[in-house]
């Protein structure tokens, strides 16, 4: 996530909209961005940083190789 935030800063994205990360219910760090039309783009880590709140994740976590 730090790489995504740094890339946004390099491209002059400023303010909390570009830097405020949160932990989702699945335990993964995420960053939500909104364009002027309020279309949402979500950046999310591949693996959780903490235990999910509701139920364990039983499937295979995606990774960078899934992006090819």
N, CA, C, O and CB atoms as a CASP TS submission, in Angstrom:
PFRMAT TS
TARGET T0000
AUTHOR 0000-0000-0000
METHOD Language model
MODEL 1
PARENT N/A
ATOM      1  N   UNK     1       0.829  -1.183   0.000  1.00  0.00           N
ATOM      2  CA  UNK     1       0.000   0.000   0.000  1.00  0.00           C
ATOM      3  C   UNK     1       0.875   1.249   0.000  1.00  0.00           C
ATOM      4  O   UNK     1       0.521   2.262  -0.604  1.00  0.00           O
ATOM      5  CB  UNK     1      -0.944  -0.003   1.206  1.00  0.00           C
ATOM      6  N   UNK     2       2.005   1.174   0.672  1.00  0.00           N
ATOM      7  CA  UNK     2       2.898   2.336   0.707  1.00  0.00           C
ATOM      8  C   UNK     2       3.339   2.726  -0.701  1.00  0.00           C
ATOM      9  O   UNK     2       3.482   3.913  -0.996  1.00  0.00           O
ATOM     10  CB  UNK     2       4.127   2.043   1.584  1.00  0.00           C
ATOM     11  N   UNK     3       3.556   1.744  -1.571  1.00  0.00           N
ATOM     12  CA  UNK     3       3.944   2.042  -2.954  1.00  0.00           C
ATOM     13  C   UNK     3       2.819   2.746  -3.706  1.00  0.00           C
ATOM     14  O   UNK     3       3.070   3.666  -4.485  1.00  0.00           O
ATOM     15  CB  UNK     3       4.335   0.753  -3.686  1.00  0.00           C
ATOM     16  N   UNK     4       1.586   2.315  -3.473  1.00  0.00           N
ATOM     17  CA  UNK     4       0.442   2.950  -4.139  1.00  0.00           C
ATOM     18  C   UNK     4       0.280   4.391  -3.675  1.00  0.00           C
ATOM     19  O   UNK     4       0.052   5.281  -4.494  1.00  0.00           O
ATOM     20  CB  UNK     4      -0.850   2.158  -3.868  1.00  0.00           C
ATOM     21  N   UNK     5       0.394   4.632  -2.370  1.00  0.00           N
ATOM     22  CA  UNK     5       0.267   5.990  -1.833  1.00  0.00           C
ATOM     23  C   UNK     5       1.395   6.870  -2.366  1.00  0.00           C
ATOM     24  O   UNK     5       1.164   8.027  -2.718  1.00  0.00           O
ATOM     25  CB  UNK     5       0.282   5.972  -0.282  1.00  0.00           C
ATOM     26  N   UNK     6       2.617   6.329  -2.427  1.00  0.00           N
ATOM     27  CA  UNK     6       3.752   7.102  -2.951  1.00  0.00           C
ATOM     28  C   UNK     6       3.537   7.454  -4.421  1.00  0.00           C
ATOM     29  O   UNK     6       3.847   8.571  -4.836  1.00  0.00           O
ATOM     30  CB  UNK     6       5.068   6.314  -2.782  1.00  0.00           C
ATOM     31  N   UNK     7       3.016   6.527  -5.208  1.00  0.00           N
ATOM     32  CA  UNK     7       2.755   6.800  -6.624  1.00  0.00           C
ATOM     33  C   UNK     7       1.686   7.881  -6.777  1.00  0.00           C
ATOM     34  O   UNK     7       1.791   8.739  -7.654  1.00  0.00           O
ATOM     35  CB  UNK     7       2.317   5.512  -7.352  1.00  0.00           C
ATOM     36  N   UNK     8       0.669   7.842  -5.934  1.00  0.00           N
ATOM     37  CA  UNK     8      -0.359   8.881  -5.983  1.00  0.00           C
ATOM     38  C   UNK     8       0.230  10.248  -5.645  1.00  0.00           C
ATOM     39  O   UNK     8      -0.102  11.245  -6.286  1.00  0.00           O
ATOM     40  CB  UNK     8      -1.505   8.546  -5.017  1.00  0.00           C
ATOM     41  N   UNK     9       1.097  10.294  -4.646  1.00  0.00           N
ATOM     42  CA  UNK     9       1.744  11.562  -4.273  1.00  0.00           C
ATOM     43  C   UNK     9       2.607  12.088  -5.414  1.00  0.00           C
ATOM     44  O   UNK     9       2.612  13.289  -5.684  1.00  0.00           O
ATOM     45  CB  UNK     9       2.603  11.379  -3.005  1.00  0.00           C
ATOM     46  N   UNK    10       3.340  11.196  -6.089  1.00  0.00           N
ATOM     47  CA  UNK    10       4.173  11.618  -7.229  1.00  0.00           C
ATOM     48  C   UNK    10       3.326  12.207  -8.346  1.00  0.00           C
ATOM     49  O   UNK    10       3.793  13.057  -9.104  1.00  0.00           O
ATOM     50  CB  UNK    10       4.987  10.435  -7.768  1.00  0.00           C
ATOM     51  N   UNK    11       2.081  11.756  -8.446  1.00  0.00           N
ATOM     52  CA  UNK    11       1.174  12.253  -9.479  1.00  0.00           C
ATOM     53  C   UNK    11       0.269  13.367  -8.967  1.00  0.00           C
ATOM     54  O   UNK    11      -0.780  13.655  -9.544  1.00  0.00           O
ATOM     55  CB  UNK    11       0.328  11.117 -10.016  1.00  0.00           C
ATOM     56  N   UNK    12       0.700  13.987  -7.871  1.00  0.00           N
ATOM     57  CA  UNK    12       0.060  15.173  -7.304  1.00  0.00           C
ATOM     58  C   UNK    12      -1.332  14.930  -6.721  1.00  0.00           C
ATOM     59  O   UNK    12      -2.149  15.849  -6.662  1.00  0.00           O
ATOM     60  CB  UNK    12      -0.034  16.222  -8.351  1.00  0.00           C
ATOM     61  N   UNK    13      -1.598  13.730  -6.303  1.00  0.00           N
ATOM     62  CA  UNK    13      -2.843  13.455  -5.572  1.00  0.00           C
ATOM     63  C   UNK    13      -2.576  13.824  -4.115  1.00  0.00           C
ATOM     64  O   UNK    13      -1.644  13.303  -3.502  1.00  0.00           O
ATOM     65  CB  UNK    13      -3.305  11.929  -5.720  1.00  0.00           C
ATOM     66  N   UNK    14      -3.383  14.712  -3.566  1.00  0.00           N
ATOM     67  CA  UNK    14      -3.123  15.226  -2.224  1.00  0.00           C
ATOM     68  C   UNK    14      -4.347  15.057  -1.333  1.00  0.00           C
ATOM     69  O   UNK    14      -5.466  14.864  -1.810  1.00  0.00           O
ATOM     70  CB  UNK    14      -2.713  16.701  -2.285  1.00  0.00           C
ATOM     71  N   UNK    15      -4.109  15.134  -0.047  1.00  0.00           N
ATOM     72  CA  UNK    15      -5.187  15.110   0.930  1.00  0.00           C
ATOM     73  C   UNK    15      -5.544  13.713   1.392  1.00  0.00           C
ATOM     74  O   UNK    15      -4.977  12.718   0.940  1.00  0.00           O
ATOM     75  CB  UNK    15      -6.395  15.763   0.362  1.00  0.00           C
ATOM     76  N   UNK    16      -6.492  13.667   2.298  1.00  0.00           N
ATOM     77  CA  UNK    16      -6.899  12.393   2.906  1.00  0.00           C
ATOM     78  C   UNK    16      -7.446  11.416   1.878  1.00  0.00           C
ATOM     79  O   UNK    16      -7.303  10.205   2.050  1.00  0.00           O
ATOM     80  CB  UNK    16      -7.943  12.635   3.982  1.00  0.00           C
ATOM     81  N   UNK    17      -8.067  11.911   0.813  1.00  0.00           N
ATOM     82  CA  UNK    17      -8.598  11.036  -0.225  1.00  0.00           C
ATOM     83  C   UNK    17      -7.507  10.161  -0.829  1.00  0.00           C
ATOM     84  O   UNK    17      -7.798   9.065  -1.308  1.00  0.00           O
ATOM     85  CB  UNK    17      -9.267  11.859  -1.316  1.00  0.00           C
ATOM     86  N   UNK    18      -6.265  10.619  -0.816  1.00  0.00           N
ATOM     87  CA  UNK    18      -5.164   9.899  -1.449  1.00  0.00           C
ATOM     88  C   UNK    18      -4.275   9.161  -0.457  1.00  0.00           C
ATOM     89  O   UNK    18      -3.385   8.418  -0.871  1.00  0.00           O
ATOM     90  CB  UNK    18      -4.332  10.854  -2.244  1.00  0.00           C
ATOM     91  N   UNK    19      -4.489   9.342   0.820  1.00  0.00           N
ATOM     92  CA  UNK    19      -3.568   8.761   1.798  1.00  0.00           C
ATOM     93  C   UNK    19      -4.252   7.996   2.928  1.00  0.00           C
ATOM     94  O   UNK    19      -3.576   7.288   3.675  1.00  0.00           O
ATOM     95  CB  UNK    19      -2.730   9.840   2.385  1.00  0.00           C
ATOM     96  N   UNK    20      -5.561   8.116   3.076  1.00  0.00           N
ATOM     97  CA  UNK    20      -6.244   7.513   4.224  1.00  0.00           C
ATOM     98  C   UNK    20      -6.546   6.043   3.950  1.00  0.00           C
ATOM     99  O   UNK    20      -7.522   5.716   3.275  1.00  0.00           O
ATOM    100  CB  UNK    20      -7.548   8.275   4.545  1.00  0.00           C
ATOM    101  N   UNK    21      -5.700   5.162   4.481  1.00  0.00           N
ATOM    102  CA  UNK    21      -5.935   3.733   4.350  1.00  0.00           C
ATOM    103  C   UNK    21      -6.783   3.252   5.519  1.00  0.00           C
ATOM    104  O   UNK    21      -6.912   3.933   6.536  1.00  0.00           O
ATOM    105  CB  UNK    21      -4.600   2.958   4.285  1.00  0.00           C
ATOM    106  N   UNK    22      -7.349   2.081   5.356  1.00  0.00           N
ATOM    107  CA  UNK    22      -8.150   1.479   6.426  1.00  0.00           C
ATOM    108  C   UNK    22      -8.021  -0.029   6.324  1.00  0.00           C
ATOM    109  O   UNK    22      -7.576  -0.560   5.306  1.00  0.00           O
ATOM    110  CB  UNK    22      -9.650   1.920   6.340  1.00  0.00           C
ATOM    111  N   UNK    23      -8.414  -0.710   7.391  1.00  0.00           N
ATOM    112  CA  UNK    23      -8.427  -2.165   7.397  1.00  0.00           C
ATOM    113  C   UNK    23      -9.859  -2.611   7.131  1.00  0.00           C
ATOM    114  O   UNK    23     -10.778  -2.236   7.859  1.00  0.00           O
ATOM    115  CB  UNK    23      -7.886  -2.742   8.754  1.00  0.00           C
ATOM    116  N   UNK    24     -10.043  -3.413   6.088  1.00  0.00           N
ATOM    117  CA  UNK    24     -11.375  -3.910   5.765  1.00  0.00           C
ATOM    118  C   UNK    24     -11.789  -5.043   6.691  1.00  0.00           C
ATOM    119  O   UNK    24     -10.991  -5.533   7.490  1.00  0.00           O
ATOM    120  CB  UNK    24     -11.426  -4.377   4.321  1.00  0.00           C
ATOM    121  N   UNK    25     -13.026  -5.443   6.573  1.00  0.00           N
ATOM    122  CA  UNK    25     -13.544  -6.534   7.402  1.00  0.00           C
ATOM    123  C   UNK    25     -12.797  -7.835   7.142  1.00  0.00           C
ATOM    124  O   UNK    25     -12.786  -8.732   7.985  1.00  0.00           O
ATOM    125  CB  UNK    25     -15.037  -6.733   7.146  1.00  0.00           C
ATOM    126  N   UNK    26     -12.171  -7.933   5.967  1.00  0.00           N
ATOM    127  CA  UNK    26     -11.404  -9.131   5.633  1.00  0.00           C
ATOM    128  C   UNK    26      -9.964  -9.072   6.147  1.00  0.00           C
ATOM    129  O   UNK    26      -9.177  -9.981   5.884  1.00  0.00           O
ATOM    130  CB  UNK    26     -11.399  -9.335   4.136  1.00  0.00           C
ATOM    131  N   UNK    27      -9.616  -8.008   6.877  1.00  0.00           N
ATOM    132  CA  UNK    27      -8.287  -7.869   7.462  1.00  0.00           C
ATOM    133  C   UNK    27      -7.245  -7.294   6.525  1.00  0.00           C
ATOM    134  O   UNK    27      -6.073  -7.208   6.895  1.00  0.00           O
ATOM    135  CB  UNK    27      -7.823  -9.183   7.939  1.00  0.00           C
ATOM    136  N   UNK    28      -7.635  -6.897   5.323  1.00  0.00           N
ATOM    137  CA  UNK    28      -6.689  -6.360   4.338  1.00  0.00           C
ATOM    138  C   UNK    28      -6.693  -4.833   4.358  1.00  0.00           C
ATOM    139  O   UNK    28      -7.735  -4.202   4.542  1.00  0.00           O
ATOM    140  CB  UNK    28      -7.031  -6.873   2.924  1.00  0.00           C
ATOM    141  N   UNK    29      -5.514  -4.254   4.167  1.00  0.00           N
ATOM    142  CA  UNK    29      -5.392  -2.800   4.079  1.00  0.00           C
ATOM    143  C   UNK    29      -5.957  -2.363   2.735  1.00  0.00           C
ATOM    144  O   UNK    29      -5.673  -2.974   1.705  1.00  0.00           O
ATOM    145  CB  UNK    29      -3.902  -2.335   4.245  1.00  0.00           C
ATOM    146  N   UNK    30      -6.755  -1.306   2.751  1.00  0.00           N
ATOM    147  CA  UNK    30      -7.334  -0.800   1.513  1.00  0.00           C
ATOM    148  C   UNK    30      -7.319   0.720   1.490  1.00  0.00           C
ATOM    149  O   UNK    30      -7.261   1.374   2.531  1.00  0.00           O
ATOM    150  CB  UNK    30      -8.759  -1.315   1.340  1.00  0.00           C
ATOM    151  N   UNK    31      -7.372   1.262   0.291  1.00  0.00           N
ATOM    152  CA  UNK    31      -7.432   2.700   0.057  1.00  0.00           C
ATOM    153  C   UNK    31      -8.500   2.937  -0.992  1.00  0.00           C
ATOM    154  O   UNK    31      -8.416   2.388  -2.090  1.00  0.00           O
ATOM    155  CB  UNK    31      -6.043   3.280  -0.396  1.00  0.00           C
ATOM    156  N   UNK    32      -9.497   3.739  -0.678  1.00  0.00           N
ATOM    157  CA  UNK    32     -10.572   4.055  -1.613  1.00  0.00           C
ATOM    158  C   UNK    32     -10.369   5.458  -2.167  1.00  0.00           C
ATOM    159  O   UNK    32     -10.175   6.410  -1.410  1.00  0.00           O
ATOM    160  CB  UNK    32     -11.954   3.933  -0.930  1.00  0.00           C
ATOM    161  N   UNK    33     -10.416   5.581  -3.483  1.00  0.00           N
ATOM    162  CA  UNK    33     -10.318   6.873  -4.160  1.00  0.00           C
ATOM    163  C   UNK    33     -11.615   7.125  -4.914  1.00  0.00           C
ATOM    164  O   UNK    33     -12.264   6.187  -5.377  1.00  0.00           O
ATOM    165  CB  UNK    33      -9.094   6.916  -5.128  1.00  0.00           C
ATOM    166  N   UNK    34     -11.986   8.376  -5.033  1.00  0.00           N
ATOM    167  CA  UNK    34     -13.205   8.749  -5.750  1.00  0.00           C
ATOM    168  C   UNK    34     -12.877   9.821  -6.775  1.00  0.00           C
ATOM    169  O   UNK    34     -12.203  10.801  -6.457  1.00  0.00           O
ATOM    170  CB  UNK    34     -14.300   9.247  -4.770  1.00  0.00           C
ATOM    171  N   UNK    35     -13.351   9.642  -8.010  1.00  0.00           N
ATOM    172  CA  UNK    35     -13.160  10.676  -9.017  1.00  0.00           C
ATOM    173  C   UNK    35     -14.272  11.717  -8.857  1.00  0.00           C
ATOM    174  O   UNK    35     -15.155  11.538  -8.018  1.00  0.00           O
ATOM    175  CB  UNK    35     -13.158  10.065 -10.461  1.00  0.00           C
ATOM    176  N   UNK    36     -14.250  12.796  -9.637  1.00  0.00           N
ATOM    177  CA  UNK    36     -15.259  13.854  -9.472  1.00  0.00           C
ATOM    178  C   UNK    36     -16.701  13.376  -9.641  1.00  0.00           C
ATOM    179  O   UNK    36     -17.621  13.990  -9.101  1.00  0.00           O
ATOM    180  CB  UNK    36     -14.994  14.951 -10.458  1.00  0.00           C
ATOM    181  N   UNK    37     -16.907  12.284 -10.385  1.00  0.00           N
ATOM    182  CA  UNK    37     -18.254  11.728 -10.555  1.00  0.00           C
ATOM    183  C   UNK    37     -18.600  10.733  -9.448  1.00  0.00           C
ATOM    184  O   UNK    37     -19.641  10.078  -9.505  1.00  0.00           O
ATOM    185  CB  UNK    37     -18.375  11.048 -11.919  1.00  0.00           C
ATOM    186  N   UNK    38     -17.729  10.617  -8.440  1.00  0.00           N
ATOM    187  CA  UNK    38     -17.883   9.720  -7.297  1.00  0.00           C
ATOM    188  C   UNK    38     -17.784   8.237  -7.669  1.00  0.00           C
ATOM    189  O   UNK    38     -18.324   7.377  -6.974  1.00  0.00           O
ATOM    190  CB  UNK    38     -19.205   9.979  -6.632  1.00  0.00           C
ATOM    191  N   UNK    39     -17.082   7.950  -8.781  1.00  0.00           N
ATOM    192  CA  UNK    39     -16.760   6.569  -9.107  1.00  0.00           C
ATOM    193  C   UNK    39     -15.620   6.147  -8.194  1.00  0.00           C
ATOM    194  O   UNK    39     -14.615   6.849  -8.076  1.00  0.00           O
ATOM    195  CB  UNK    39     -16.378   6.402 -10.624  1.00  0.00           C
ATOM    196  N   UNK    40     -15.781   4.997  -7.548  1.00  0.00           N
ATOM    197  CA  UNK    40     -14.796   4.543  -6.559  1.00  0.00           C
ATOM    198  C   UNK    40     -13.789   3.586  -7.187  1.00  0.00           C
ATOM    199  O   UNK    40     -14.146   2.699  -7.962  1.00  0.00           O
ATOM    200  CB  UNK    40     -15.499   3.862  -5.373  1.00  0.00           C
ATOM    201  N   UNK    41     -12.520   3.788  -6.833  1.00  0.00           N
ATOM    202  CA  UNK    41     -11.438   2.863  -7.166  1.00  0.00           C
ATOM    203  C   UNK    41     -10.858   2.395  -5.852  1.00  0.00           C
ATOM    204  O   UNK    41     -10.553   3.206  -4.978  1.00  0.00           O
ATOM    205  CB  UNK    41     -10.337   3.533  -8.083  1.00  0.00           C
ATOM    206  N   UNK    42     -10.704   1.092  -5.706  1.00  0.00           N
ATOM    207  CA  UNK    42     -10.187   0.543  -4.455  1.00  0.00           C
ATOM    208  C   UNK    42      -8.861  -0.151  -4.696  1.00  0.00           C
ATOM    209  O   UNK    42      -8.757  -1.035  -5.546  1.00  0.00           O
ATOM    210  CB  UNK    42     -11.192  -0.433  -3.829  1.00  0.00           C
ATOM    211  N   UNK    43      -7.847   0.255  -3.941  1.00  0.00           N
ATOM    212  CA  UNK    43      -6.569  -0.452  -3.898  1.00  0.00           C
ATOM    213  C   UNK    43      -6.623  -1.342  -2.669  1.00  0.00           C
ATOM    214  O   UNK    43      -7.098  -0.920  -1.614  1.00  0.00           O
ATOM    215  CB  UNK    43      -5.331   0.545  -3.853  1.00  0.00           C
ATOM    216  N   UNK    44      -6.135  -2.585  -2.797  1.00  0.00           N
ATOM    217  CA  UNK    44      -6.190  -3.496  -1.658  1.00  0.00           C
ATOM    218  C   UNK    44      -4.945  -4.382  -1.651  1.00  0.00           C
ATOM    219  O   UNK    44      -4.475  -4.835  -2.695  1.00  0.00           O
ATOM    220  CB  UNK    44      -7.479  -4.361  -1.705  1.00  0.00           C
ATOM    221  N   UNK    45      -4.428  -4.615  -0.450  1.00  0.00           N
ATOM    222  CA  UNK    45      -3.315  -5.550  -0.286  1.00  0.00           C
ATOM    223  C   UNK    45      -3.775  -6.955  -0.647  1.00  0.00           C
ATOM    224  O   UNK    45      -4.958  -7.275  -0.536  1.00  0.00           O
ATOM    225  CB  UNK    45      -2.766  -5.512   1.165  1.00  0.00           C
ATOM    226  N   UNK    46      -2.839  -7.790  -1.079  1.00  0.00           N
ATOM    227  CA  UNK    46      -3.187  -9.156  -1.463  1.00  0.00           C
ATOM    228  C   UNK    46      -3.481 -10.049  -0.258  1.00  0.00           C
ATOM    229  O   UNK    46      -4.333 -10.934  -0.341  1.00  0.00           O
ATOM    230  CB  UNK    46      -2.066  -9.760  -2.279  1.00  0.00           C
ATOM    231  N   UNK    47      -2.794  -9.829   0.850  1.00  0.00           N
ATOM    232  CA  UNK    47      -2.970 -10.697   2.015  1.00  0.00           C
ATOM    233  C   UNK    47      -3.376  -9.869   3.228  1.00  0.00           C
ATOM    234  O   UNK    47      -3.020  -8.695   3.325  1.00  0.00           O
ATOM    235  CB  UNK    47      -1.674 -11.486   2.312  1.00  0.00           C
ATOM    236  N   UNK    48      -4.119 -10.472   4.153  1.00  0.00           N
ATOM    237  CA  UNK    48      -4.560  -9.743   5.342  1.00  0.00           C
ATOM    238  C   UNK    48      -3.402  -9.407   6.275  1.00  0.00           C
ATOM    239  O   UNK    48      -2.410 -10.133   6.348  1.00  0.00           O
ATOM    240  CB  UNK    48      -5.600 -10.552   6.090  1.00  0.00           C
ATOM    241  N   UNK    49      -3.548  -8.303   6.980  1.00  0.00           N
ATOM    242  CA  UNK    49      -2.566  -7.928   7.996  1.00  0.00           C
ATOM    243  C   UNK    49      -3.065  -8.268   9.385  1.00  0.00           C
ATOM    244  O   UNK    49      -2.317  -8.177  10.359  1.00  0.00           O
ATOM    245  CB  UNK    49      -2.243  -6.443   7.908  1.00  0.00           C
ATOM    246  N   UNK    50      -4.327  -8.659   9.478  1.00  0.00           N
ATOM    247  CA  UNK    50      -4.903  -9.100  10.754  1.00  0.00           C
ATOM    248  C   UNK    50      -5.994 -10.125  10.450  1.00  0.00           C
ATOM    249  O   UNK    50      -6.406 -10.297   9.303  1.00  0.00           O
ATOM    250  CB  UNK    50      -5.479  -7.884  11.581  1.00  0.00           C
ATOM    251  N   UNK    51      -6.443 -10.786  11.485  1.00  0.00           N
ATOM    252  CA  UNK    51      -7.484 -11.812  11.351  1.00  0.00           C
ATOM    253  C   UNK    51      -8.798 -11.170  10.892  1.00  0.00           C
ATOM    254  O   UNK    51      -9.192 -10.137  11.434  1.00  0.00           O
ATOM    255  CB  UNK    51      -7.689 -12.565  12.697  1.00  0.00           C
ATOM    256  N   UNK    52      -9.482 -11.759   9.906  1.00  0.00           N
ATOM    257  CA  UNK    52     -10.778 -11.223   9.488  1.00  0.00           C
ATOM    258  C   UNK    52     -11.769 -11.198  10.645  1.00  0.00           C
ATOM    259  O   UNK    52     -11.682 -12.007  11.569  1.00  0.00           O
ATOM    260  CB  UNK    52     -11.347 -12.048   8.334  1.00  0.00           C
ATOM    261  N   UNK    53     -12.699 -10.270  10.586  1.00  0.00           N
ATOM    262  CA  UNK    53     -13.636 -10.086  11.698  1.00  0.00           C
ATOM    263  C   UNK    53     -14.692 -11.172  11.800  1.00  0.00           C
ATOM    264  O   UNK    53     -15.089 -11.550  12.902  1.00  0.00           O
ATOM    265  CB  UNK    53     -14.312  -8.766  11.568  1.00  0.00           C
ATOM    266  N   UNK    54     -15.146 -11.673  10.671  1.00  0.00           N
ATOM    267  CA  UNK    54     -16.369 -12.476  10.693  1.00  0.00           C
ATOM    268  C   UNK    54     -16.162 -13.969  10.459  1.00  0.00           C
ATOM    269  O   UNK    54     -16.786 -14.798  11.122  1.00  0.00           O
ATOM    270  CB  UNK    54     -17.303 -11.961   9.671  1.00  0.00           C
ATOM    271  N   UNK    55     -15.300 -14.303   9.532  1.00  0.00           N
ATOM    272  CA  UNK    55     -15.034 -15.709   9.249  1.00  0.00           C
ATOM    273  C   UNK    55     -13.654 -15.817   8.606  1.00  0.00           C
ATOM    274  O   UNK    55     -13.202 -14.876   7.954  1.00  0.00           O
ATOM    275  CB  UNK    55     -16.138 -16.321   8.323  1.00  0.00           C
ATOM    276  N   UNK    56     -12.988 -16.941   8.781  1.00  0.00           N
ATOM    277  CA  UNK    56     -11.657 -17.087   8.206  1.00  0.00           C
ATOM    278  C   UNK    56     -11.711 -17.140   6.679  1.00  0.00           C
ATOM    279  O   UNK    56     -12.688 -17.602   6.089  1.00  0.00           O
ATOM    280  CB  UNK    56     -10.983 -18.344   8.750  1.00  0.00           C
ATOM    281  N   UNK    57     -10.653 -16.663   6.070  1.00  0.00           N
ATOM    282  CA  UNK    57     -10.523 -16.721   4.617  1.00  0.00           C
ATOM    283  C   UNK    57      -9.986 -18.099   4.289  1.00  0.00           C
ATOM    284  O   UNK    57      -8.881 -18.437   4.714  1.00  0.00           O
ATOM    285  CB  UNK    57      -9.585 -15.579   4.057  1.00  0.00           C
ATOM    286  N   UNK    58     -10.730 -18.909   3.544  1.00  0.00           N
ATOM    287  CA  UNK    58     -10.324 -20.287   3.312  1.00  0.00           C
ATOM    288  C   UNK    58      -9.739 -20.514   1.927  1.00  0.00           C
ATOM    289  O   UNK    58      -9.114 -21.546   1.685  1.00  0.00           O
ATOM    290  CB  UNK    58     -11.492 -21.197   3.513  1.00  0.00           C
ATOM    291  N   UNK    59      -9.929 -19.575   1.020  1.00  0.00           N
ATOM    292  CA  UNK    59      -9.398 -19.719  -0.338  1.00  0.00           C
ATOM    293  C   UNK    59      -7.965 -19.245  -0.443  1.00  0.00           C
ATOM    294  O   UNK    59      -7.391 -18.748   0.526  1.00  0.00           O
ATOM    295  CB  UNK    59     -10.255 -18.955  -1.321  1.00  0.00           C
ATOM    296  N   UNK    60      -7.396 -19.400  -1.614  1.00  0.00           N
ATOM    297  CA  UNK    60      -6.050 -18.917  -1.897  1.00  0.00           C
ATOM    298  C   UNK    60      -6.098 -17.398  -2.069  1.00  0.00           C
ATOM    299  O   UNK    60      -6.950 -16.871  -2.783  1.00  0.00           O
ATOM    300  CB  UNK    60      -5.461 -19.605  -3.169  1.00  0.00           C
ATOM    301  N   UNK    61      -5.176 -16.707  -1.406  1.00  0.00           N
ATOM    302  CA  UNK    61      -5.106 -15.252  -1.562  1.00  0.00           C
ATOM    303  C   UNK    61      -4.554 -14.935  -2.945  1.00  0.00           C
ATOM    304  O   UNK    61      -3.626 -15.604  -3.400  1.00  0.00           O
ATOM    305  CB  UNK    61      -4.221 -14.603  -0.447  1.00  0.00           C
ATOM    306  N   UNK    62      -5.101 -13.935  -3.620  1.00  0.00           N
ATOM    307  CA  UNK    62      -4.538 -13.554  -4.915  1.00  0.00           C
ATOM    308  C   UNK    62      -3.158 -12.964  -4.727  1.00  0.00           C
ATOM    309  O   UNK    62      -2.810 -12.536  -3.626  1.00  0.00           O
ATOM    310  CB  UNK    62      -5.451 -12.554  -5.640  1.00  0.00           C
ATOM    311  N   UNK    63      -2.382 -12.935  -5.769  1.00  0.00           N
ATOM    312  CA  UNK    63      -1.047 -12.363  -5.712  1.00  0.00           C
ATOM    313  C   UNK    63      -0.734 -11.625  -6.996  1.00  0.00           C
ATOM    314  O   UNK    63      -1.564 -11.580  -7.903  1.00  0.00           O
ATOM    315  CB  UNK    63      -0.006 -13.446  -5.455  1.00  0.00           C
ATOM    316  N   UNK    64       0.442 -11.051  -7.084  1.00  0.00           N
ATOM    317  CA  UNK    64       0.807 -10.283  -8.274  1.00  0.00           C
ATOM    318  C   UNK    64       0.738 -11.102  -9.560  1.00  0.00           C
ATOM    319  O   UNK    64       0.481 -10.552 -10.631  1.00  0.00           O
ATOM    320  CB  UNK    64       2.195  -9.725  -8.111  1.00  0.00           C
ATOM    321  N   UNK    65       0.966 -12.409  -9.463  1.00  0.00           N
ATOM    322  CA  UNK    65       0.904 -13.252 -10.662  1.00  0.00           C
ATOM    323  C   UNK    65      -0.493 -13.318 -11.246  1.00  0.00           C
ATOM    324  O   UNK    65      -0.644 -13.649 -12.422  1.00  0.00           O
ATOM    325  CB  UNK    65       1.383 -14.650 -10.342  1.00  0.00           C
ATOM    326  N   UNK    66      -1.511 -13.016 -10.473  1.00  0.00           N
ATOM    327  CA  UNK    66      -2.905 -13.016 -10.957  1.00  0.00           C
ATOM    328  C   UNK    66      -3.171 -11.833 -11.868  1.00  0.00           C
ATOM    329  O   UNK    66      -4.174 -11.809 -12.581  1.00  0.00           O
ATOM    330  CB  UNK    66      -3.887 -12.990  -9.778  1.00  0.00           C
ATOM    331  N   UNK    67      -2.285 -10.855 -11.850  1.00  0.00           N
ATOM    332  CA  UNK    67      -2.492  -9.614 -12.584  1.00  0.00           C
ATOM    333  C   UNK    67      -1.965  -9.696 -14.009  1.00  0.00           C
ATOM    334  O   UNK    67      -1.988  -8.692 -14.721  1.00  0.00           O
ATOM    335  CB  UNK    67      -1.828  -8.467 -11.858  1.00  0.00           C
ATOM    336  N   UNK    68      -1.497 -10.844 -14.446  1.00  0.00           N
ATOM    337  CA  UNK    68      -0.896 -10.970 -15.786  1.00  0.00           C
ATOM    338  C   UNK    68      -1.897 -11.408 -16.808  1.00  0.00           C
ATOM    339  O   UNK    68      -1.555 -11.562 -17.981  1.00  0.00           O
ATOM    340  CB  UNK    68       0.253 -11.944 -15.767  1.00  0.00           C
TER
END
